[in-house]
Amino acid sequence: MADDRELCLQRLGSAARAFRVGMEAQANEEFVSFVDLVIPLLGRPSHAEAALELAPVLPEVVAAQQRGDFLRVADLLEYEIGPRL
């Protein structure tokens, strides 16, 4: 559904903005909300290609979070994940 996709993109954008301004707790809450929304979306046959395109980006997000590189996390969310949805 377009509404599900739009809601995912809103959460993703909110998380990226919060990471950029150093609001890590809020950013992580928004990111978890995004993940909760996107998992069922990507499980749909119509989004199978997007799921495959996102697979290589996700380890980069995790690695950036582990390093505490929240600007990189924000960039990945906004410029790598968002356009693939």
Sequence and secondary structure as in RCSB ss.txt:
>XXXX:A:sequence
MADDRELCLQRLGSAARAFRVGMEAQANEEFVSFVDLVIPLLGRPSHAEAALELAPVLPEVVAAQQRGDFLRVAD
LLEYEIGPRL
>XXXX:A:secstr
 HHHHHHHHHHHHHHHHHHHTT HHHHHHHHHHHHHHHHHHHTSGGGHHHHHHHTTHHHHHHHHHHHT HHHHHH
IIIIIIGGG 
